[in-house]
């Protein structure tokens, strides 16, 4: 139906990102080696360039994991409630996690097994990065060169469509040798 030609295995997802990722990781047991690299890509982030995937794999080979990340350019704060704040955060000390997240298989599998054994898997924020930090593990940054387009709301589809149209426009201009921004 979708003409997906590179898949090897399929497993049932979960009700959260964390549960779906854990099921996928556990589904690989006995199928790949502990030193193999696993790249986790969010379905809601469809515009990840190959160069970011390549850099994530490069960093993971050195350190065991790699999280594409970007410096935060907005002024930031901690919410006191849904309506106000009295606390700022220094944006120069912050990074935002982007797509992809890359792990050495044995390391990420062991992290999920440890979280299940310690019964903390349901107590932490629902991402693999949060799991690592809850277990005291260090995360390593890799590059993120793309404009972050995360499709989680209906309005995000317009941003995504705009990026696709801009890419198409620029590709056509390059094809015909015209200078563009």
C-alpha positions in Angstrom: 0.0 0.0 0.0 2.7 2.5 1.0 5.5 1.0 -1.1 8.0 0.9 1.8 10.9 -1.0 0.6 13.5 -0.7 3.4 11.6 -2.2 6.3 12.7 -5.4 7.9 10.5 -5.8 11.0 7.3 -4.3 12.2 6.0 -4.2 15.8 3.0 -2.8 17.6 3.5 0.6 19.0 2.4 1.9 22.3 0.2 4.6 23.7 3.1 7.0 24.2 6.4 7.8 22.4 8.3 6.1 25.3 6.2 2.9 25.1 6.4 2.8 21.3 10.2 3.3 21.3 10.7 0.7 24.1 8.6 -1.9 22.1 10.6 -1.2 19.0 13.9 -1.6 20.9 12.8 -4.8 22.6 11.5 -6.1 19.2 15.1 -5.9 18.0 16.4 -8.3 20.6 18.2 -11.2 18.9 17.9 -9.5 15.5 20.7 -7.0 15.7 24.0 -6.8 17.6 24.6 -4.7 20.7 27.1 -2.5 18.9 24.7 -1.8 16.0 23.4 1.8 15.7 19.7 2.5 16.1 18.3 5.8 14.7 15.0 7.0 16.2 13.2 9.4 14.0 9.9 11.1 14.9 7.1 10.6 12.5 6.1 14.2 13.3 9.4 15.6 12.1 9.5 14.7 8.4 12.1 17.1 7.1 15.3 15.8 8.7 18.2 16.2 6.2 20.5 13.3 5.5 23.5 15.4 6.8 21.9 15.5 10.2 21.3 11.8 10.2 24.9 11.2 9.1 26.3 13.5 11.9 24.1 11.8 14.5 25.5 8.4 13.5 29.1 9.8 13.5 28.7 11.2 17.1 27.0 8.0 18.2 29.9 5.9 17.0 32.2 8.0 19.2 30.1 8.4 22.4 27.3 5.7 22.2 24.5 8.1 21.6 23.7 11.3 19.8 20.8 13.7 20.0 20.3 16.3 17.3 20.1 19.6 19.1 19.7 23.4 18.5 20.6 26.4 20.6 17.5 28.1 22.0 17.1 31.6 20.5 13.9 32.6 22.3 13.9 34.2 25.7 12.7 31.5 28.1 11.0 31.1 31.5 9.7 28.6 34.0 5.9 28.7 34.2 4.5 29.3 37.7 1.1 28.3 36.3 -0.6 28.4 32.9 -0.9 32.2 33.0 2.3 33.7 34.5 5.9 33.4 35.5 8.4 34.9 38.0 11.4 32.9 36.9 13.6 33.3 33.8 16.0 30.8 32.3 19.3 31.7 30.7 18.8 30.7 27.1 22.6 30.4 26.5 22.6 27.4 28.8 19.7 25.6 27.0 19.5 23.2 24.0 16.4 22.0 22.3 16.3 18.4 21.2 15.6 17.9 17.5 15.4 14.9 15.2 17.0 12.3 15.0 18.1 10.5 18.2 20.7 7.9 17.7 21.9 5.1 20.1 24.2 2.1 20.2 21.6 -0.7 20.4 23.0 -2.4 23.5 23.1 0.9 25.5 19.5 1.9 24.7 18.2 -1.6 25.3 19.9 -1.8 28.7 18.5 1.6 29.6 15.0 0.5 28.9 15.6 -2.8 30.8 16.9 -0.9 33.8 14.0 1.5 33.8 11.5 -1.5 33.7 13.4 -3.3 36.5 13.5 -0.2 38.7 9.8 0.4 37.9 10.5 4.0 36.8 9.4 3.7 33.2 6.0 5.2 33.9 7.3 7.9 36.3 9.4 9.9 33.8 8.6 12.2 31.0 7.7 10.2 27.9 10.9 10.4 25.8 14.1 8.4 25.5 16.2 11.5 26.4 14.3 11.8 29.7 14.9 8.2 30.4 18.6 8.6 29.9 18.7 11.7 32.1 16.7 10.0 34.8 19.2 7.1 34.8 22.1 9.6 35.1 23.4 9.0 31.6 25.1 11.7 29.5 23.5 12.7 26.2 25.8 13.9 23.4 24.8 16.6 21.0 24.8 16.2 17.2 24.0 18.8 14.6 20.5 19.9 13.5 20.6 22.1 10.4 17.0 22.0 9.4 14.2 24.3 10.3 12.3 22.4 12.9 8.9 21.4 11.6 7.1 19.2 14.0 3.6 18.3 12.9 1.6 18.0 16.1 -1.3 20.5 15.4 -3.4 21.1 12.3 -1.7 24.5 11.8 1.7 22.8 11.6 0.7 21.3 8.2 0.7 24.8 6.7 4.3 25.4 7.9 5.3 21.9 6.5 3.6 22.6 3.2 5.3 26.0 3.0 8.7 24.4 3.6 8.0 21.9 0.8 6.9 24.6 -1.6 10.0 26.7 -0.8 12.3 23.7 -1.3 10.6 23.0 -4.7 10.9 26.6 -5.7 14.6 26.8 -4.8 15.3 23.4 -6.5 13.7 24.6 -9.7 15.6 27.9 -9.6 18.9 26.0 -9.1 18.0 23.7 -12.0 17.7 26.6 -14.3 20.8 28.4 -12.9 19.1 31.4 -11.4 20.5 32.9 -8.2 18.3 32.9 -5.2 18.7 33.4 -1.5 
